[in-house]
Amino acid sequence: AWTIGRICELHVRAIPQETFPTLVNGLAEKLLTEKPNVSSQACFALHNLAAAFDADDAAENSGTNALSTYMQGLLNTLLQVADRKDADES
């Protein structure tokens, strides 16, 4: 997950649009199902995706971006992750 996080940080434009849903959903799944260190890296990747879209001028003008579709589910998942018994072990 760390490598994917780095790709999301440094090469987000290289991620093919058709793989984006699989990427986001896969990372979200890892937040709840993996050990804390892997879950933390999946969160790092999602953070990097969000940061990349934060700097996107087109998204600023339209008020939406590629993550908008996933935002409700991601927020619910992140709240669940914060309640994990092992949340402080990463």
N, CA, C and O atoms as a MOPAC input file, in Angstrom:
PM7 MOZYME 1SCF
protein

 N      0.82400 1    -1.19900 1     0.00000 1
 C      0.00000 1     0.00000 1     0.00000 1
 C      0.87000 1     1.26600 1     0.00000 1
 O      0.44600 1     2.30700 1    -0.50000 1
 N      2.08300 1     1.17700 1     0.55900 1
 C      2.94400 1     2.34800 1     0.56700 1
 C      3.28800 1     2.77200 1    -0.85700 1
 O      3.27400 1     3.96200 1    -1.17400 1
 N      3.59400 1     1.81000 1    -1.70800 1
 C      3.94300 1     2.11100 1    -3.09900 1
 C      2.77400 1     2.77800 1    -3.81100 1
 O      2.96700 1     3.74400 1    -4.54900 1
 N      1.58300 1     2.28000 1    -3.59800 1
 C      0.40500 1     2.90800 1    -4.20500 1
 C      0.23300 1     4.32400 1    -3.67500 1
 O     -0.12600 1     5.23300 1    -4.42400 1
 N      0.49000 1     4.51100 1    -2.38600 1
 C      0.42200 1     5.85800 1    -1.80900 1
 C      1.39900 1     6.81400 1    -2.46100 1
 O      1.06900 1     7.97400 1    -2.70900 1
 N      2.59900 1     6.33300 1    -2.73900 1
 C      3.60800 1     7.17400 1    -3.40300 1
 C      3.20900 1     7.49100 1    -4.84400 1
 O      3.42300 1     8.60400 1    -5.32300 1
 N      2.62500 1     6.50300 1    -5.53300 1
 C      2.13600 1     6.75800 1    -6.89200 1
 C      1.04600 1     7.81600 1    -6.85600 1
 O      1.02500 1     8.72400 1    -7.68600 1
 N      0.14500 1     7.69600 1    -5.89500 1
 C     -0.93100 1     8.68100 1    -5.76600 1
 C     -0.39000 1    10.06400 1    -5.42800 1
 O     -0.98700 1    11.07700 1    -5.79300 1
 N      0.72400 1    10.10200 1    -4.74100 1
 C      1.33900 1    11.37500 1    -4.37600 1
 C      2.11100 1    12.00200 1    -5.53900 1
 O      1.99200 1    13.20000 1    -5.79300 1
 N      2.89100 1    11.20200 1    -6.23100 1
 C      3.82400 1    11.73900 1    -7.22000 1
 C      3.36900 1    11.61300 1    -8.67300 1
 O      3.81200 1    12.37400 1    -9.53400 1
 N      2.49100 1    10.65600 1    -8.94300 1
 C      2.11800 1    10.38600 1   -10.33300 1
 C      0.61900 1    10.17500 1   -10.50400 1
 O      0.19200 1     9.30200 1   -11.26000 1
 N     -0.16700 1    10.96300 1    -9.81100 1
 C     -1.61900 1    10.75400 1    -9.83400 1
 C     -2.19000 1    10.86500 1   -11.24600 1
 O     -3.17500 1    10.19600 1   -11.56000 1
 N     -1.60500 1    11.68000 1   -12.08600 1
 C     -2.09600 1    11.83800 1   -13.46300 1
 C     -1.82300 1    10.60000 1   -14.32200 1
 O     -2.40200 1    10.45200 1   -15.39900 1
 N     -0.94800 1     9.71900 1   -13.85300 1
 C     -0.63400 1     8.50100 1   -14.59900 1
 C     -1.62100 1     7.37000 1   -14.30100 1
 O     -1.58200 1     6.32900 1   -14.95800 1
 N     -2.49000 1     7.56100 1   -13.33300 1
 C     -3.46600 1     6.52800 1   -12.99000 1
 C     -4.56900 1     6.55900 1   -14.04300 1
 O     -5.24000 1     7.58000 1   -14.19400 1
 N     -4.77100 1     5.46600 1   -14.77100 1
 C     -5.80300 1     5.45000 1   -15.81600 1
 C     -7.19600 1     5.66000 1   -15.21600 1
 O     -7.52100 1     5.11400 1   -14.16200 1
 N     -7.99000 1     6.44100 1   -15.89100 1
 C     -9.32400 1     6.77700 1   -15.40600 1
 C    -10.17400 1     5.52600 1   -15.18000 1
 O    -10.97100 1     5.48000 1   -14.24300 1
 N    -10.01000 1     4.52500 1   -16.02300 1
 C    -10.82800 1     3.32000 1   -15.89500 1
 C    -10.45300 1     2.48000 1   -14.67200 1
 O    -11.25000 1     1.64900 1   -14.23800 1
 N     -9.26500 1     2.67700 1   -14.11100 1
 C     -8.87900 1     1.93200 1   -12.90800 1
 C     -9.15500 1     2.71000 1   -11.62000 1
 O     -8.99900 1     2.17300 1   -10.52300 1
 N     -9.55700 1     3.95500 1   -11.75200 1
 C     -9.77000 1     4.79500 1   -10.57900 1
 C    -10.79700 1     4.21000 1    -9.61000 1
 O    -10.52200 1     4.16700 1    -8.41000 1
 N    -11.97500 1     3.75500 1   -10.07400 1
 C    -12.94100 1     3.17800 1    -9.12000 1
 C    -12.39000 1     1.97000 1    -8.36400 1
 O    -12.61800 1     1.83700 1    -7.16200 1
 N    -11.67400 1     1.10100 1    -9.05000 1
 C    -11.08200 1    -0.06400 1    -8.40400 1
 C    -10.04900 1     0.36100 1    -7.37200 1
 O     -9.96900 1    -0.22000 1    -6.29000 1
 N     -9.26800 1     1.36600 1    -7.70400 1
 C     -8.25100 1     1.87000 1    -6.79200 1
 C     -8.88100 1     2.42600 1    -5.52300 1
 O     -8.50500 1     2.03300 1    -4.41800 1
 N     -9.82900 1     3.33300 1    -5.67200 1
 C    -10.44700 1     3.96900 1    -4.50700 1
 C    -11.18400 1     2.94000 1    -3.65100 1
 O    -11.03400 1     2.92800 1    -2.42900 1
 N    -11.96900 1     2.08900 1    -4.27900 1
 C    -12.71000 1     1.07500 1    -3.51700 1
 C    -11.77700 1     0.07000 1    -2.85200 1
 O    -12.03600 1    -0.37100 1    -1.73200 1
 N    -10.70200 1    -0.29000 1    -3.52800 1
 C     -9.72800 1    -1.20900 1    -2.94500 1
 C     -9.02400 1    -0.61200 1    -1.73900 1
 O     -8.82500 1    -1.28500 1    -0.72700 1
 N     -8.65100 1     0.64400 1    -1.85200 1
 C     -8.00800 1     1.31400 1    -0.71800 1
 C     -8.96900 1     1.43300 1     0.45400 1
 O     -8.58200 1     1.21200 1     1.60200 1
 N    -10.22000 1     1.78000 1     0.17200 1
 C    -11.22100 1     1.90000 1     1.23900 1
 C    -11.42400 1     0.56200 1     1.94200 1
 O    -11.57700 1     0.51700 1     3.16200 1
 N    -11.42600 1    -0.51400 1     1.18400 1
 C    -11.58800 1    -1.84800 1     1.77300 1
 C    -10.42000 1    -2.18500 1     2.69600 1
 O    -10.61200 1    -2.78300 1     3.75500 1
 N     -9.22100 1    -1.80300 1     2.29600 1
 C     -8.03300 1    -2.08300 1     3.10400 1
 C     -8.06600 1    -1.35200 1     4.43600 1
 O     -7.45900 1    -1.80500 1     5.40600 1
 N     -8.75700 1    -0.24300 1     4.49200 1
 C     -8.83700 1     0.51200 1     5.74500 1
 C     -9.46000 1    -0.30600 1     6.86600 1
 O     -9.08400 1    -0.15900 1     8.02900 1
 N    -10.40100 1    -1.15800 1     6.52600 1
 C    -11.13500 1    -1.91800 1     7.53800 1
 C    -10.65600 1    -3.35500 1     7.69600 1
 O    -10.86200 1    -3.96300 1     8.74600 1
 N    -10.02100 1    -3.89900 1     6.67000 1
 C     -9.73500 1    -5.33100 1     6.68700 1
 C     -8.28200 1    -5.70400 1     6.95100 1
 O     -7.98300 1    -6.86500 1     7.22800 1
 N     -7.39300 1    -4.75200 1     6.87000 1
 C     -5.96600 1    -5.07200 1     7.01000 1
 C     -5.43100 1    -4.69100 1     8.38800 1
 O     -6.09900 1    -4.01700 1     9.17300 1
 N     -4.22400 1    -5.13800 1     8.65500 1
 C     -3.52800 1    -4.77000 1     9.88700 1
 C     -3.32300 1    -3.26200 1     9.91400 1
 O     -3.35100 1    -2.62100 1     8.86300 1
 N     -3.11700 1    -2.68200 1    11.09200 1
 C     -3.00200 1    -1.22400 1    11.20600 1
 C     -1.94700 1    -0.59200 1    10.30100 1
 O     -2.18100 1     0.48600 1     9.75400 1
 N     -0.79200 1    -1.23900 1    10.13100 1
 C      0.24700 1    -0.61400 1     9.30500 1
 C     -0.17300 1    -0.54700 1     7.84000 1
 O      0.13600 1     0.43300 1     7.16200 1
 N     -0.86900 1    -1.56300 1     7.33800 1
 C     -1.34800 1    -1.55100 1     5.95400 1
 C     -2.51200 1    -0.57100 1     5.82600 1
 O     -2.59700 1     0.17700 1     4.85200 1
 N     -3.39300 1    -0.57900 1     6.79700 1
 C     -4.52400 1     0.34700 1     6.80500 1
 C     -4.03300 1     1.79800 1     6.79200 1
 O     -4.59500 1     2.64700 1     6.10000 1
 N     -2.99900 1     2.06300 1     7.55100 1
 C     -2.41900 1     3.40900 1     7.59500 1
 C     -1.87700 1     3.81800 1     6.22800 1
 O     -2.03400 1     4.97000 1     5.82300 1
 N     -1.24800 1     2.89700 1     5.51900 1
 C     -0.71700 1     3.20600 1     4.19300 1
 C     -1.83600 1     3.41600 1     3.17600 1
 O     -1.70300 1     4.24100 1     2.27100 1
 N     -2.93300 1     2.68100 1     3.31700 1
 C     -4.08000 1     2.90400 1     2.44200 1
 C     -4.65800 1     4.29700 1     2.68300 1
 O     -5.06300 1     4.98100 1     1.74300 1
 N     -4.69000 1     4.70600 1     3.93600 1
 C     -5.14800 1     6.05600 1     4.26900 1
 C     -4.20900 1     7.10400 1     3.67100 1
 O     -4.65700 1     8.13900 1     3.17700 1
 N     -2.90900 1     6.83000 1     3.72000 1
 C     -1.89900 1     7.70300 1     3.11400 1
 C     -2.16400 1     7.87000 1     1.61700 1
 O     -2.06600 1     8.97800 1     1.09100 1
 N     -2.49600 1     6.78300 1     0.93700 1
 C     -2.78900 1     6.83800 1    -0.49600 1
 C     -4.04200 1     7.67000 1    -0.76400 1
 O     -4.05700 1     8.48900 1    -1.68300 1
 N     -5.08600 1     7.46600 1     0.03000 1
 C     -6.31400 1     8.25200 1    -0.13800 1
 C     -6.06300 1     9.73500 1     0.14300 1
 O     -6.60300 1    10.60400 1    -0.54100 1
 N     -5.25300 1    10.00800 1     1.13900 1
 C     -4.88100 1    11.39800 1     1.43000 1
 C     -4.18500 1    12.02900 1     0.22900 1
 O     -4.47500 1    13.16800 1    -0.13900 1
 N     -3.27400 1    11.29000 1    -0.37300 1
 C     -2.54200 1    11.81100 1    -1.52300 1
 C     -3.46000 1    12.04400 1    -2.72400 1
 O     -3.27700 1    13.01100 1    -3.46400 1
 N     -4.43400 1    11.17500 1    -2.92000 1
 C     -5.41600 1    11.39900 1    -3.98800 1
 C     -6.19600 1    12.68800 1    -3.72600 1
 O     -6.36400 1    13.52200 1    -4.61500 1
 N     -6.66100 1    12.82800 1    -2.50200 1
 C     -7.42900 1    14.03200 1    -2.15700 1
 C     -6.58100 1    15.29200 1    -2.32300 1
 O     -7.07100 1    16.30600 1    -2.82000 1
 N     -5.33600 1    15.23600 1    -1.91900 1
 C     -4.44800 1    16.38900 1    -2.05400 1
 C     -4.21400 1    16.74100 1    -3.51700 1
 O     -4.13300 1    17.91800 1    -3.86700 1
 N     -4.10700 1    15.74000 1    -4.36200 1
 C     -3.90300 1    15.99800 1    -5.79000 1
 C     -5.10800 1    16.70800 1    -6.39300 1
 O     -4.95300 1    17.61100 1    -7.21600 1
 N     -6.29700 1    16.30500 1    -5.99000 1
 C     -7.49000 1    16.94700 1    -6.52400 1
 C     -7.75000 1    18.31000 1    -5.89700 1
 O     -8.44600 1    19.14100 1    -6.48000 1
 N     -7.19800 1    18.54100 1    -4.71800 1
 C     -7.33500 1    19.84500 1    -4.08700 1
 C     -6.66700 1    20.93100 1    -4.92300 1
 O     -7.11400 1    22.07800 1    -4.93700 1
 N     -5.60500 1    20.56700 1    -5.61000 1
 C     -4.86100 1    21.52400 1    -6.43300 1
 C     -5.35700 1    21.56500 1    -7.87800 1
 O     -4.73200 1    22.21000 1    -8.72000 1
 N     -6.45400 1    20.89800 1    -8.17600 1
 C     -6.97800 1    20.80500 1    -9.53900 1
 C     -7.87500 1    22.00000 1    -9.84900 1
 O     -8.94000 1    22.15000 1    -9.25100 1
 N     -7.45100 1    22.84200 1   -10.77400 1
 C     -8.22000 1    24.03300 1   -11.13100 1
 C     -9.58100 1    23.69500 1   -11.72600 1
 O    -10.55900 1    24.39000 1   -11.45000 1
 N     -9.66200 1    22.65000 1   -12.53000 1
 C    -10.93600 1    22.25800 1   -13.12600 1
 C    -11.94000 1    21.87700 1   -12.04700 1
 O    -13.12100 1    22.20700 1   -12.15000 1
 N    -11.47700 1    21.18900 1   -11.02100 1
 C    -12.35900 1    20.80600 1    -9.91900 1
 C    -12.81100 1    22.03400 1    -9.14300 1
 O    -13.94700 1    22.09600 1    -8.67400 1
 N    -11.93000 1    22.99600 1    -9.01000 1
 C    -12.29900 1    24.22400 1    -8.29600 1
 C    -13.40800 1    24.96000 1    -9.02800 1
 O    -14.31400 1    25.50300 1    -8.39500 1
 N    -13.34800 1    24.98400 1   -10.34100 1
 C    -14.37000 1    25.67400 1   -11.13000 1
 C    -15.69500 1    24.92200 1   -11.15700 1
 O    -16.75800 1    25.54200 1   -11.15100 1
 N    -15.64200 1    23.58600 1   -11.18900 1
 C    -16.87300 1    22.80400 1   -11.28800 1
 C    -17.46900 1    22.46400 1    -9.92000 1
 O    -18.65200 1    22.13600 1    -9.82900 1
 N    -16.66800 1    22.53700 1    -8.86300 1
 C    -17.14400 1    22.21200 1    -7.53400 1
 C    -17.16500 1    20.71600 1    -7.24800 1
 O    -17.69100 1    20.28700 1    -6.22200 1
 N    -16.60100 1    19.92600 1    -8.14200 1
 C    -16.56200 1    18.47500 1    -7.96800 1
 C    -15.27000 1    17.93900 1    -8.57200 1
 O    -14.61400 1    18.60900 1    -9.36900 1
 N    -14.92000 1    16.71500 1    -8.17700 1
 C    -13.75100 1    16.06700 1    -8.77000 1
 C    -13.98900 1    14.56200 1    -8.79300 1
 O    -15.07900 1    14.10200 1    -8.45200 1
 N    -13.00000 1    13.81100 1    -9.18300 1
 C    -13.15700 1    12.36100 1    -9.34000 1
 C    -13.45100 1    11.65200 1    -8.02100 1
 O    -14.00400 1    10.55200 1    -8.03200 1
 N    -13.09900 1    12.25000 1    -6.89200 1
 C    -13.37100 1    11.62800 1    -5.59700 1
 C    -14.77500 1    11.93400 1    -5.07300 1
 O    -15.24100 1    11.27700 1    -4.14300 1
 N    -15.43800 1    12.90500 1    -5.64900 1
 C    -16.75400 1    13.32300 1    -5.13900 1
 C    -17.74100 1    12.16900 1    -5.06600 1
 O    -18.50900 1    12.07600 1    -4.10900 1
 N    -17.73400 1    11.30400 1    -6.04100 1
 C    -18.64300 1    10.15500 1    -6.07600 1
 C    -18.44400 1     9.23900 1    -4.87400 1
 O    -19.39500 1     8.61000 1    -4.41200 1
 N    -17.22900 1     9.16000 1    -4.37000 1
 C    -16.86900 1     8.22700 1    -3.30900 1
 C    -16.86900 1     8.86400 1    -1.91900 1
 O    -16.66400 1     8.16800 1    -0.92500 1
 N    -17.09300 1    10.16600 1    -1.83700 1
 C    -16.87700 1    10.88500 1    -0.59100 1
 C    -17.72500 1    10.36700 1     0.56800 1
 O    -17.19200 1    10.16200 1     1.65800 1
 N    -19.00100 1    10.15100 1     0.37400 1
 C    -19.85300 1     9.67200 1     1.47000 1
 C    -19.36300 1     8.33400 1     2.00800 1
 O    -19.23400 1     8.15800 1     3.21900 1
 N    -19.09300 1     7.40100 1     1.11700 1
 C    -18.60500 1     6.09300 1     1.54400 1
 C    -17.25100 1     6.17300 1     2.22700 1
 O    -17.01400 1     5.49900 1     3.23000 1
 N    -16.34900 1     7.01200 1     1.67500 1
 C    -15.02200 1     7.16600 1     2.28200 1
 C    -15.11900 1     7.76800 1     3.67700 1
 O    -14.42800 1     7.32200 1     4.59300 1
 N    -15.96000 1     8.76400 1     3.84400 1
 C    -16.10400 1     9.38300 1     5.16600 1
 C    -16.66400 1     8.37800 1     6.17400 1
 O    -16.18800 1     8.31100 1     7.30800 1
 N    -17.66300 1     7.60400 1     5.77500 1
 C    -18.20500 1     6.57600 1     6.67400 1
 C    -17.14300 1     5.54500 1     7.04100 1
 O    -17.03800 1     5.13400 1     8.19700 1
 N    -16.36200 1     5.13300 1     6.05500 1
 C    -15.30700 1     4.15700 1     6.30700 1
 C    -14.24200 1     4.72900 1     7.23300 1
 O    -13.79000 1     4.04600 1     8.15200 1
 N    -13.84100 1     5.96400 1     7.00200 1
 C    -12.82700 1     6.58800 1     7.86100 1
 C    -13.31300 1     6.71500 1     9.30200 1
 O    -12.52400 1     6.56500 1    10.23500 1
 N    -14.60000 1     6.99000 1     9.49600 1
 C    -15.15000 1     7.04700 1    10.85300 1
 C    -15.09700 1     5.66200 1    11.50900 1
 O    -14.81700 1     5.55300 1    12.70300 1
 N    -15.36000 1     4.62300 1    10.74500 1
 C    -15.27000 1     3.26300 1    11.27400 1
 C    -13.82800 1     2.90900 1    11.63600 1
 O    -13.57100 1     2.24900 1    12.64300 1
 N    -12.90400 1     3.35400 1    10.80700 1
 C    -11.48600 1     3.08100 1    11.05800 1
 C    -11.03800 1     3.76100 1    12.34700 1
 O    -10.25900 1     3.19400 1    13.11400 1
 N    -11.52400 1     4.96500 1    12.58300 1
 C    -11.15000 1     5.67400 1    13.79900 1
 C    -11.62400 1     4.94300 1    15.04700 1
 O    -11.04800 1     5.11900 1    16.12100 1
 N    -12.66500 1     4.12700 1    14.92100 1
 C    -13.19900 1     3.36600 1    16.05600 1
 C    -12.60000 1     1.97100 1    16.18900 1
 O    -12.96900 1     1.22600 1    17.09600 1
 N    -11.67900 1     1.60800 1    15.29600 1
 C    -11.05400 1     0.28600 1    15.39700 1
 C    -10.31500 1     0.17100 1    16.73600 1
 O     -9.72300 1     1.14000 1    17.21100 1
 N    -10.35800 1    -1.00000 1    17.32700 1
 C     -9.66500 1    -1.21700 1    18.60700 1
 C     -8.15800 1    -1.07500 1    18.45300 1
 O     -7.46100 1    -0.74100 1    19.41200 1
 N     -7.65400 1    -1.32700 1    17.25000 1
 C     -6.21000 1    -1.24500 1    17.02300 1
 C     -5.82200 1     0.03500 1    16.26200 1
 O     -4.75800 1     0.09800 1    15.64700 1
 N     -6.67900 1     1.03100 1    16.30900 1
 C     -6.45200 1     2.26000 1    15.53300 1
 C     -5.16900 1     2.99500 1    15.91600 1
 O     -4.61200 1     3.72700 1    15.09800 1
 N     -4.70100 1     2.81500 1    17.12900 1
 C     -3.49300 1     3.53200 1    17.56200 1
 C     -2.21800 1     2.70600 1    17.40200 1
 O     -1.17400 1     3.06600 1    17.94600 1
 N     -2.29800 1     1.60500 1    16.66200 1
 C     -1.14400 1     0.71500 1    16.54100 1
 C     -0.32800 1     0.89800 1    15.26400 1
 O      0.58000 1     0.10600 1    15.01300 1
 N     -0.61000 1     1.88600 1    14.47000 1
 C      0.16300 1     2.02800 1    13.22900 1
 C      1.42400 1     2.75400 1    13.56200 1
 O      2.24800 1     2.99700 1    12.67900 1

